[in-house]
Amino acid sequence: MDERLLTDADLELLPGRGERSPWLREALAAEGDPQPAAPLTGVTDADVAIIGGGYTGLWTAHQLLDQEPDLRVVLLEADICGGGPSGRNGGFVNSWWDEASGLVSSFGVAGARACLEEVARSVHEIGAWCERHGVDAHYRRSGMLVVSTTPAHDERLDDDIAAAAELGEPDAFRTLDANEIADRCRSPRFRGGALMRDGATVHPAHLVRGLRRLALERGVVVHERTRVTAVRDGPGGMLRIRSSDGEVSARRAVLAVNAWASGWPGARFRILAWGSYMVRSEPIPELVATELGWTGGESIVDARFSVHYLHVTRDGRIAIGAGGGRPGFDGRIGPSFTDDVDAARRAAFAFRWLFPQLREVRLTDAWGGPIDVSPDHLPHVWSTHGGRMHVAAGYSGNGVAPSHLVGRLLAALVLESDEPITRLPIVGRPGPPFPPEPFRYVGARVIREAMIRREDAEEAGRRPNRLLRELSRIPRRIGYHLGPGA
């Protein structure tokens, strides 16, 4: 990263420092800045207790009540609903067509097709749900561009494009040349790429707060500022879900805490917490149209593994993120996930590097947070406590649409349904484990540095040295679907 591209104002922009993401501040202001729901005190009971008030937990609650409206559902959230990744993510509602070849490799043709179809269905159903319930989450389905910004990345999409065609869906992920990309968005860095059909964007916090509002209206008992400290087996086959000031006795439970799962027994070796940061520009709708020609609503990601991702908001801001944050140690989620100035500057650098024609545009916000990375880059659902608690984690930075699918899965497992989605290969099939600490943390830090330096060198037109190339290949060589394979 060449900090000389950053403006003086960029260098003064500080993420975190106790502030909510701008998405969540906007959504809360639209609600009149409501007080959090009362924390759990004393002892209560539930048919189903849900731990986590983000997308996964809330979609699960809605799916449960769609099927059994009389269920008593109690949802426990350590912060407020939307205070975690659901209220500060990039707002990408994407399917998995850009990972089609990996899905075929892992799950076979039939398993891959089933996963791809179900996540694509969720992309559409989120928009339909918002329209049906009057939730203005700024949903816009225009597809996603995946672009190459360096010769070293030109062929990275080929396997997934070929896999989509072989699966009988060539339009789901199709090649675009440099001119076709420029017709959709003009950057001197874009060399070509592909269009993923099943992609949309949302205002992430309006979506999660809309889910919360409807859940309350449907009778879900929500306790915010309630950090669960333990889940224990209780008498009569019940589960006892404890917080510092209360306890829920429930027949079934769901654990849906995203990156915080990296600190939970039974999940810590399946999940690595990782930082991801974003910045936003001031509103520039005229410049977006005239300088970039970016008027179709497509979201954009590049072909890096430490990916840059961006889209245009309803009010004409460019929101852009960079996956160049740092891993956490032993499941601890601390200030490095929200206050990392260097990681935020990487997102600002991406804006300046991709769009030099917008040099005079001011960046107004910077923020970050943890994501839950799994060894195979996919979420998984599994059961504990004799099948009475169901766990979901591992979205790896692409959770908005998959969380809707996972909510359907969790509800089906809670209700002991035999519907086909319960046989998707992401159910009950964890990927290879991460190593124990301190090897996990040290290895992740070393490989992270190697991967970022390698891709920075490639973007600058330099050939990365052999050590960087070899270190960045290690995850693939030991069976993880992370990082470059060559």
N, C-alpha and C positions, 0 to 999 in steps of 0.2 A: 504494500500500500504506500503510495507516494502522497504524503500529507501536504505537499506543495499544492495539490489540487484543491485542498479545503480552503474555504474563506475564513477570515478572522471570526465571523459570526459562527461558522461551523465549529471552530475550535472552542468556542465558549459554550456550546450547547452541551448540557450535562443531563444524562438520563437518571431516572430513579429519584433518589433523595427523598423517598417517602411518598412521592406523588403517584397517583393512579395513572394508568395509560390515558392518553387523550380520548380514545374510544370510550372508555368507561366513564370518564368525567362527562362527556357529552350525553351518554345514555342516562346517567344518574340525574343530570340537570333536566333532561326532558321529562323525567319522572317527578321533578320537584325535590330532588335530593332527599329521598325517603330515609327514615331510620332503618337500620338492619332489623331483621326479624329477631325476636327474643331468643337468647341462647337457651340451650337445654338445661333445665334444673330439675332435680328430683328424678323419679322413676316413672317411665311410661312404657307402653307396649305398642307393637306394630305388627302388621302382617309382613311388611317388607321395610327394612331400614336401608337407606341409601347413603353412603358416605361419599360426599363430594357433590358440590352444587354447580358444576360446570355443564358443558354440553352433554357429556355421557350420562351423568346422574340425572339430569332433567329430562333428556330424551327417554331414558329408562322409565322414569316416573310416568311420563305421558303414555308410553306404550303399554305399561301395566294397566293404567286406568282405561285405555281404549278397549282392553280385553276384559277387564274385571273392574267395573266402575266402583264397586263397594269396598275395594281393598283399602285398608288403612296404611298409607305410605308416609313414613317419616324420613325427611331428608336432613342430613347434618352437614354443615359447611363450616370449615375452619375460619374463613374470612367472610365475605359476602358473595352471593352468587354472581359470578363474573369476575371475581377478584383474582383468579388464577389465569391460566392460558386462554380460557374462553373469552375473557374480556380484553385481551391484549394481543391476540394473534393477527396474522396478516389479512384475514378476511377472505381467504381462498377456499372455495367449495369445489374440491377437485376429486375426480375419480382416480383410478390407478393405471390408466392406459400407458402412462410414461414409465411404468414398472412391469409391463406385460411380460417381457422376456424372463425377468426374475421370477414372476409368479408361475410361469410355465415350468421353469427349471425346478422350483420348489414343490409345486403342487400337481404338476401334470396338466394336460390340456383341459380336462373336464373341471378340475379344481380351480384352475386359473380363470376359466370362463365364468364359472359361478361367482367367484369373488368380484370380477370385473363388472358383471351384470348387476350385482347387488349394490355395489358402491355407485355405479352410474345411476341406478334407480334412486339412491339417496340424494344425489345431486338434484334431481328433479323434484323429489318429494319435499325437500326443505323449502323450495320456492312455493310449492303448492300449499304447504302447511302455513307459511307466512300469509299467503293471500287468503286462505280460508279463515284464519283467526285474526286478521287485521293487524298483523305484526309488521310494521314498516322497518324491515332490517336492510333496506337498500339492496335487496336481492336482484342480481342481474346475471343472466346466463348467456354468456357470449364466447365461451371457450377459453382456453389458455394457450399462449404461445410459449414454446420452449425454444430458446435461441442459443446459437453458438456465437461466442465472442472472440474466439481464437482458433487457428488451424488445429491445435491439439484437441479441440472439442468437437470438430466437425462431424466425426463419425460416432460420437457417443450415443446418439439417438437411434442409430440404424437398427440395432437388435430389437428395440421396442416397436419401431415402425413395422419391421418385418413380422414380429409376433402378432401385432394387431391384424395384419393382412392374413396371416395363416389361421387366425382364429375366426376369420370371416367377417371382420369389421375394419376394412381398410380406411374408412372415413373417421374412425374413432381416434386415430393418431396418424396423421398424414404429413408428408414432407412439404415444406414450403421453401422456395428458393429465396435468395436475398431480396429480389424485387418484390416478391409476394409478402415477405416480412415488412419491407419498407412501406408497402401500401397500407399496412395496419399500424405500424409505429416506426418512425424514422430515428435511428441512432447510427452514428458512424461506426459503432462497434458490432452491430448485428450483421452476421455473415450468412445467415440462413437458419433453418430450424424445422419446427413442426407445429401443427395446430392440434391440440387435444380437444375434441368435440365436447365432451362431458365435463365442463368446467364453468364455474360461476363465481361471483364475488358477493360479499355481504359486508355490512357494518357489524363487526363481530359482537360488540357489546349490546347493540340493539337486539340482536338475535338472542343472546343468552338472557337478557333481562326480559324479553318477551316470553321466553320459555318459563322463566320464574313467575311472571305475572299470571300466565295461564295455569301454571301448576297450583298456585295459591287459590285461584278461582275454582279449580276442580277439587279442592279439598286436601291437597298435599300439605302435611304439616312440615313447615320449614323452620329449622333452627340455625341461624347464622351465628358467627363468632363462637362456634362450638367445635373444638378440636378433639377428634376421637383419639383416645390414648390406647385402647385395647379392644380386641374382640375375643370373647371367651365362650366356650361351650357352657350352656346352662342346663338346668333340669328340664326334663320332658322334651328334649331335642331342640330347645330354644337356644338362640344366640344372645349373649349379653354384650351390647355395644356401649362402652364406657367413655365418658368424657370427664373432665376435671370436676364438673358439678352435677353430673347426671348420668342416667343409664337408660338405654332402650332395650327391652326384651322383645326379640323379633323371631318369627319363624324362619325368615330368609333375610339375607343381607347382600348388598352389592358394594364393592369397593371400586370407586371411580375417581381417583385422585391424581391422575396424570403423572407428572414428574415426581410427585411426592411418594409414589409407589416404590421409588428406588430406596426408600428407607423402611419399607414394610417387610416383615418376615415373610418368606415365600415368594417375594417379588423382587428383592434387591439384586439378585443375580440375573434377572431378566430385563432390567431397565437401567439405563444410565441417564441421569439428569444432565442436560446440556443447555447452555445459554444461547438465546437468539435475540437480536436487537433490530429495531426499526427506527426510521426517521420519517417525518412528513414535511412536505413543502407548504408554503402559503397557498391559498387558492389561486390557481392560474389557468382557468378553463380556456381562455383565449389562446394562450401560448401552447397548451396541450393540443389544441386543434390546429393552429397555424404552423407552429414550429415542428411538432411531432406527427401531426395527422393521426393522432391516437384517439379516435372517436367511436370505435366499435365496441368498447367495453371489455376487450380481452384483458385478462391478467397475463403477466409475463414472468417467467423464470428463466435463468440461464442454465447452461449445461455444466456448471461447476458442481462439485460435490459439497463444498462450502458455499451453498447456493445463494444467489441474489434473487429476490422475489419482489414484485411491484405491481400495483394497479392504481387506477385513477378513482378517487372517491366521488361521491355525488356532487360535492361542491367544488370539484376541480383541483383537488390536491393530488400530488403523487405521493403515495405511501410506499416506502421501499425498505426491505429488510435484508439482513445478512446473517447467515448461519455460522458466523465466525466466533461465537462465544466460547466459553470454557466449560469443561465438565465439572461436576460436583464430586466431593469426596464422601464416600460411604453414605450416600443418600441425604446429605445435608444440603438444605436450600437456604443460602445466605445472600448477602449483598452482592456477591460476584455475579448473581443472576439478574440484578436490577440496576447496579451502579457502575458497570464496567465501561469506562469512558472510551477505552481503545476499541471495544467491540462496537459501540455506537458510532464511532468515527468510521469504522469499516462500512457501515450502512451509508453514512454521509458520503464517503469516498465513492461508493458504487453509484450514487446519484450523479456526482460530478463527473465521473469517468464515463458513464453511459450517455449522459446528456450535456456535453460541453456547451451546447447552444443555450442552455439555461443557467449560465454562470451567474447571472444577476438575481436569480430566484433565491429567496430566503427560505431556509429550513427552520421550522418553528417548533418542532417537538422531537424528542428522542426518548425511547423507552425500551425496556427489555424484560425478559422473563425466562423461566425454564421450560424446556420441552422434554418429553419422555422418549428417548431413543432406544429402540430394541435392536438386537443383533441382526435381524433380517429386515429391518426398516419397515415392519408391518405391525399393526396392533394384534394382540392375541387376547383371547378370553379363556379363562380356566376356572376351576372350582376348587374350593378348600372346605375344611370343616365338614367332611363327609358329604359334600354336594349342597350344603346349606348356604354357603357364601360364594359368590361369583365375582371374579376379578377381571378387570380390563385395563390394559395399558400398552404403550408402545407405538403411539401414533407417529412419532419421528418427525414432527413438524407439519404433518398433513392430517389434521384431525377433524376438520369441520364436517365434511361429508361422511367420512368413516365413523365418526361418533354417532351419527344418526343410525347407521347400520348396526353398530355395536349396541346401541340402546335397544334396538329390536331383538338382537341376540340375547342380551341380558334378560330382558323381559320374558322371552321364550324359555330360557333356562330356569328362571324363577318359577314360572308357571308349569314347568315340566312338559312343555309342548314338544311335539315331534315334527314341527314344521321343518321344511327343507333347510332353512338357513342355519339351523342348529348343527347341520352336518358340514358346514363350510370348513375348509381346512385350517382356518385361523382359530377354530374352537378346540380347546384342549390339546393344542399342539405347539408348545413353546419352542422357540428357536434355540440354537446353542447358547449356553449361559455365558455371561461375562465372567472374567476371572475375579477372584476375591480381592479385597483391598489389602495392601496399597497398590497391587499390580494393576488393577483396573484404572485407578486414577492416574498413576504415573504413565501407563501405556497410552491412555487416552490423550493426555497432555502432549506427549512426544509425537504421537501420530497426528494430532490436530495441528501442531506447529509445522510438521512436515507437509501435510496436505495443503495448508494455506500458503506456505512459501512456494510450494510447487506450482500451485495454480496462479499465484501472483506473478511468478516468473513466466509462465506460459502466456498470460495476458500481456505481459510487457515485451513479448517476442523473444524471450530468452529460453534456452533449453535448460531445465532444472538439472542440478547435478545428480549423480547416480544415487547418493545417499538419500536424498529427498524422494526420489522415485521409488526406491526400495522400501523405505519406511512407510510411504503412503499406500503401498500395496499390501501391507501386512494384514489388515482386516479381511480382505478377500481371501488371502491365502490360508487363513485359519477358519474359514467357513462363514464369516459374516458378510452380509450384503451391504457393506459400507465402504465408501471410498472407491478409487479407480481400480480397475482390474488389470491395467497395463501401464 
